[in-house]
Amino acid sequence: MIRQTTNEPRSQTSLESTPFHRYVFDDGTVWTEFHRSKVGYLLRFPGLADFEVSADGTEVAAWPAEDTDEATIEHLYINQLVPLAMSRQGRPAFHASVVTVTGGAVALLGSAGAGKSTLAASFALGEAGFLTDDALLVEERDDGFYAIPSHPSLRLWADSVEALVGEPESLAGAICYSTKARLLAGEALAHDVEPRRLLAAFRLGGNSEFVTIKPLAGSDRYRAWLDNSFLLDIEDRDLLAQHFDWTHRISGAVPTFTLDYPRDFCMLPEVRDAIRRHVRKTGS
C-alpha cells in the first residue's frame, strides 16, 4: 500500500543535489529528475510538481507547481509515482496496457506512443475489458503471474477518440501537459476489476502492411520486459538484483511476442482477432 498526500503549491526552486537519474524525451526535454533526499527520494517533474517518496516506497507526498491542477497531480500519482514507489517495495511494474481474453489477460508492452492505449481501448469497447492503461503491476501466484487492475481510465489522442468512441460517456479532468483525453470506464468502455492471469505479452512494434506476430526467445524476450520496467532507484544493487530476478521469472513464464500491424483504425478488429487466435493456438 502507498499513503499519498498533496500539499499546497510551491515554486520549484533550484536543488542543491545532482540528479542520479533522468527520464528524457527523444527531443532532449527532461521529463523527470531523480534526486536523493532526507526521507528517501525527490522526483521533480519540471514545471509540474515535486514528489517525495519515502525510502521504503510506502509514502508519497506531492508539492504541485503553482499552476498545476488537481487532475494533473492525480494523473502523475497514478501513472508515474505508484509504479515507481511499488518498484521500491520490490513489486515489479512495467509500461504496459492489459486487456482480457478468454481465460485470462494479455499485456501490451511498449513505450509512449507505441499504441498501447488505442489497442486497449479497441478491446474494451468490444467484448473485452481493460485492467490498466499504462502501468502494469504484477503479482506472482502458484499458478502464474497476475495483472493487477489499476485506475479505470484510458488516455487517447483526439483522432483515436473520434475513430473509436465518438462522444465519450465520461471524461476525467484534462491534464495540463498533454492534449490527450482521459476517458473513464463505463457501460461502453469496460474495466475489469479482478486480477487476471497473464497468458501472453505482445511488444508493440512498427507500422507494417500486415498483422505479424513473432515469438521472442532468450535475451530478446527478457529485454522486452526489462526495457519497459519502472525502477525508482537504478543504483540500488539489491533492488536491481531483485528486479532482474523478477523480470527473468516473468519473461520465462509469460510467452512474449512482437506484434507489428497497420496503424489504421479500420484494422484494429483484425489485430484483436489475431491476438486472440494466437493465444488460443499457442495455448498460452
C-alpha positions as CSV (number, residue, x, y, z in Angstrom):
1,M,0.0,0.0,0.0
2,I,1.0,3.6,-0.6
3,R,0.0,6.6,1.6
4,Q,-0.4,9.6,-0.7
5,T,-0.7,13.3,0.4
6,T,-0.9,16.5,-1.6
7,N,0.5,19.8,-0.1
8,E,0.0,23.4,-1.0
9,P,1.5,24.6,-4.3
10,R,5.1,25.9,-4.2
11,S,7.6,27.2,-6.7
12,Q,10.3,24.8,-7.9
13,T,13.5,26.3,-6.6
14,S,16.8,25.0,-7.7
15,L,18.0,21.9,-5.8
16,E,21.4,21.5,-4.3
17,S,21.7,17.9,-5.2
18,T,22.6,16.5,-8.6
19,P,20.1,14.0,-10.0
20,F,21.3,10.4,-10.1
21,H,19.0,9.6,-13.0
22,R,16.7,11.4,-15.5
23,Y,13.9,10.4,-17.8
24,V,14.5,12.4,-21.1
25,F,12.2,12.6,-24.2
26,D,13.6,12.0,-27.6
27,D,13.8,15.8,-28.2
28,G,16.0,16.2,-25.2
29,T,13.3,17.6,-22.9
30,V,13.7,16.4,-19.3
31,W,10.6,14.6,-18.0
32,T,11.7,13.5,-14.6
33,E,14.7,14.2,-12.4
34,F,15.5,11.6,-9.6
35,H,17.2,13.1,-6.5
36,R,18.0,11.7,-3.1
37,S,16.5,13.4,-0.1
38,K,16.5,13.1,3.7
39,V,13.3,11.0,3.6
40,G,14.3,8.9,0.6
41,Y,13.8,10.4,-2.9
42,L,12.7,13.6,-4.5
43,L,11.3,13.3,-8.0
44,R,11.0,16.5,-9.9
45,F,8.7,16.9,-13.0
46,P,9.9,20.3,-14.3
47,G,7.2,22.9,-14.3
48,L,4.6,20.4,-12.9
49,A,5.4,19.1,-9.4
50,D,7.9,17.7,-6.9
51,F,7.2,14.4,-5.2
52,E,8.9,13.0,-2.2
53,V,8.9,9.2,-1.9
54,S,9.9,7.5,1.4
55,A,12.9,5.2,1.3
56,D,10.7,2.1,1.5
57,G,8.2,3.4,-1.1
58,T,5.2,3.4,1.2
59,E,4.6,7.1,1.3
60,V,4.4,9.7,-1.5
61,A,3.9,13.4,-0.9
62,A,3.2,15.9,-3.7
63,W,4.1,19.6,-4.0
64,P,2.4,20.9,-7.1
65,A,4.0,23.8,-9.0
66,E,1.9,27.0,-8.7
67,D,-0.1,26.5,-11.9
68,T,-0.5,22.7,-11.8
69,D,-4.1,21.5,-11.4
70,E,-5.5,18.6,-9.3
71,A,-6.2,16.4,-12.4
72,T,-2.5,16.6,-13.4
73,I,-1.4,15.6,-9.9
74,E,-3.8,12.7,-9.8
75,H,-2.6,11.5,-13.2
76,L,1.1,11.7,-12.2
77,Y,0.3,9.8,-9.0
78,I,-1.5,7.0,-10.9
79,N,0.8,6.6,-13.9
80,Q,4.2,7.6,-12.6
81,L,4.5,7.6,-8.8
82,V,2.5,4.5,-7.9
83,P,4.5,2.1,-10.2
84,L,7.8,3.7,-9.2
85,A,7.0,3.5,-5.5
86,M,5.8,-0.1,-5.8
87,S,9.1,-0.9,-7.5
88,R,10.9,0.4,-4.4
89,Q,8.8,-2.0,-2.4
90,G,10.1,-4.9,-4.5
91,R,6.9,-5.1,-6.6
92,P,7.5,-5.4,-10.4
93,A,6.0,-2.7,-12.5
94,F,6.1,-2.3,-16.3
95,H,5.0,0.1,-19.0
96,A,2.1,-1.9,-20.4
97,S,-1.6,-1.9,-21.0
98,V,-3.6,-5.1,-20.2
99,V,-6.8,-6.4,-21.7
100,T,-8.8,-9.5,-21.1
101,V,-9.1,-12.5,-23.3
102,T,-10.7,-15.9,-22.8
103,G,-9.1,-17.5,-19.8
104,G,-7.1,-14.5,-18.6
105,A,-5.4,-11.4,-19.9
106,V,-2.6,-10.3,-22.3
107,A,-0.1,-7.4,-21.7
108,L,0.6,-4.9,-24.5
109,L,4.2,-3.7,-23.8
110,G,5.6,-0.6,-25.3
111,S,7.0,2.9,-24.7
112,A,5.0,6.1,-25.0
113,G,3.4,6.4,-28.4
114,A,3.6,2.7,-29.3
115,G,-0.2,2.4,-29.5
116,K,-0.9,0.6,-26.2
117,S,-3.9,2.7,-25.2
118,T,-5.5,2.8,-28.6
119,L,-5.4,-1.0,-28.9
120,A,-6.5,-1.5,-25.3
121,A,-9.5,0.8,-25.9
122,S,-10.5,-1.1,-29.0
123,F,-10.6,-4.3,-26.9
124,A,-12.5,-2.6,-24.0
125,L,-15.1,-1.1,-26.4
126,G,-15.8,-4.5,-27.8
127,E,-16.4,-7.8,-26.0
128,A,-13.4,-7.5,-23.6
129,G,-12.2,-5.2,-20.8
130,F,-9.0,-3.4,-19.8
131,L,-7.3,-3.8,-16.5
132,T,-4.7,-1.0,-16.8
133,D,-3.7,1.6,-19.3
134,D,-0.1,2.4,-18.9
135,A,1.3,0.8,-15.7
136,L,1.2,-2.9,-15.1
137,L,1.7,-4.2,-11.5
138,V,2.3,-7.9,-11.3
139,E,1.6,-10.5,-8.6
140,E,3.1,-13.9,-8.6
141,R,0.9,-16.8,-7.5
142,D,1.2,-20.6,-7.5
143,D,-0.4,-20.9,-11.0
144,G,1.4,-18.0,-12.7
145,F,1.7,-14.2,-12.9
146,Y,-1.4,-12.0,-12.4
147,A,-2.0,-8.5,-13.7
148,I,-3.5,-6.2,-11.0
149,P,-6.2,-3.8,-12.1
150,S,-5.4,-0.1,-11.9
151,H,-7.3,3.2,-12.3
152,P,-10.4,2.8,-14.6
153,S,-9.4,5.3,-17.2
154,L,-7.7,5.4,-20.6
155,R,-5.8,8.3,-22.3
156,L,-6.3,8.7,-26.0
157,W,-5.3,11.3,-28.6
158,A,-8.2,13.1,-30.3
159,D,-8.1,11.0,-33.5
160,S,-8.4,7.8,-31.5
161,V,-11.3,9.2,-29.6
162,E,-13.1,10.2,-32.8
163,A,-12.4,6.9,-34.6
164,L,-13.2,4.6,-31.7
165,V,-15.5,6.4,-29.3
166,G,-17.2,9.3,-30.9
167,E,-18.8,11.0,-27.9
168,P,-17.2,9.6,-24.7
169,E,-19.5,8.6,-21.9
170,S,-17.4,10.3,-19.2
171,L,-14.2,12.3,-19.2
172,A,-11.8,12.9,-16.3
173,G,-10.3,16.3,-15.9
174,A,-7.8,17.3,-18.5
175,I,-4.1,17.3,-17.6
176,C,-2.1,20.5,-18.3
177,Y,0.9,18.9,-20.1
178,S,-0.9,16.8,-22.7
179,T,-3.9,17.2,-25.1
180,K,-4.8,13.5,-24.7
181,A,-8.4,12.9,-23.4
182,R,-8.8,10.8,-20.2
183,L,-11.8,8.5,-20.8
184,L,-13.4,7.0,-17.7
185,A,-14.7,3.4,-17.8
186,G,-18.4,3.0,-18.1
187,E,-21.0,0.9,-19.9
188,A,-19.3,1.2,-23.2
189,L,-15.6,1.2,-22.0
190,A,-15.3,-1.9,-19.9
191,H,-12.9,-2.0,-17.0
192,D,-12.1,-5.3,-15.3
193,V,-11.7,-5.1,-11.5
194,E,-10.4,-8.6,-10.9
195,P,-6.7,-9.7,-11.2
196,R,-6.2,-11.9,-14.3
197,R,-3.6,-14.4,-15.1
198,L,-1.2,-13.2,-17.8
199,L,-1.5,-15.7,-20.7
200,A,0.9,-13.8,-23.1
201,A,2.5,-10.4,-23.7
202,F,2.9,-8.6,-27.0
203,R,5.6,-6.0,-27.5
204,L,4.1,-3.5,-30.0
205,G,6.4,-2.9,-32.9
206,G,6.2,-0.8,-36.0
207,N,3.7,0.1,-38.7
208,S,3.5,-2.8,-41.2
209,E,1.4,-3.7,-44.1
210,F,0.1,-6.9,-42.4
211,V,-0.6,-8.1,-38.9
212,T,2.6,-10.0,-38.0
213,I,3.2,-11.9,-34.7
214,K,6.6,-13.4,-34.0
215,P,7.8,-15.2,-30.8
216,L,10.6,-13.7,-28.7
217,A,13.1,-16.0,-27.1
218,G,16.1,-15.8,-24.8
219,S,17.6,-12.4,-24.2
220,D,15.2,-10.7,-26.7
221,R,12.2,-11.9,-24.6
222,Y,13.9,-10.8,-21.4
223,R,14.7,-7.3,-22.8
224,A,11.2,-6.8,-24.0
225,W,10.2,-6.8,-20.3
226,L,13.3,-5.1,-18.9
227,D,13.2,-2.2,-21.4
228,N,9.7,-1.5,-20.2
229,S,10.3,-1.5,-16.5
230,F,9.6,1.1,-13.9
231,L,12.5,1.5,-11.5
232,L,12.8,4.1,-8.8
233,D,16.5,3.6,-7.9
234,I,18.7,2.3,-10.6
235,E,21.8,2.5,-8.3
236,D,20.4,0.2,-5.5
237,R,22.2,-3.1,-6.3
238,D,19.9,-5.2,-4.1
239,L,16.8,-3.7,-5.7
240,L,18.2,-4.2,-9.2
241,A,19.1,-7.8,-8.5
242,Q,15.6,-8.4,-7.2
243,H,14.0,-6.7,-10.2
244,F,16.3,-8.7,-12.6
245,D,15.2,-11.9,-10.9
246,W,11.5,-10.9,-11.2
247,T,12.0,-10.0,-14.9
248,H,13.7,-13.3,-15.5
249,R,10.9,-15.2,-13.9
250,I,8.1,-13.3,-15.7
251,S,9.7,-13.4,-19.1
252,G,10.3,-17.1,-18.7
253,A,6.7,-17.8,-17.6
254,V,4.7,-15.5,-19.9
255,P,5.0,-16.2,-23.6
256,T,6.1,-13.0,-25.2
257,F,5.8,-11.9,-28.9
258,T,6.4,-9.0,-31.1
259,L,3.3,-7.5,-32.8
260,D,3.6,-5.4,-36.0
261,Y,0.4,-4.2,-37.6
262,P,-1.0,-1.4,-39.9
263,R,-1.6,1.8,-37.9
264,D,-5.1,2.1,-39.3
265,F,-8.2,2.2,-37.1
266,C,-10.1,0.1,-39.5
267,M,-7.6,-2.7,-39.0
268,L,-8.0,-2.9,-35.2
269,P,-10.7,-5.6,-35.3
270,E,-8.2,-7.8,-37.3
271,V,-5.4,-7.1,-34.8
272,R,-7.7,-8.1,-31.9
273,D,-8.7,-11.3,-33.7
274,A,-5.1,-12.1,-34.5
275,I,-4.1,-11.7,-30.8
276,R,-7.0,-13.9,-29.6
277,R,-6.3,-16.6,-32.3
278,H,-2.6,-16.6,-31.4
279,V,-3.2,-17.0,-27.7
280,R,-5.6,-19.9,-28.4
281,K,-3.3,-21.5,-30.9
282,T,-0.2,-21.4,-28.8
283,G,-2.0,-22.5,-25.6
284,S,-0.6,-19.5,-23.8
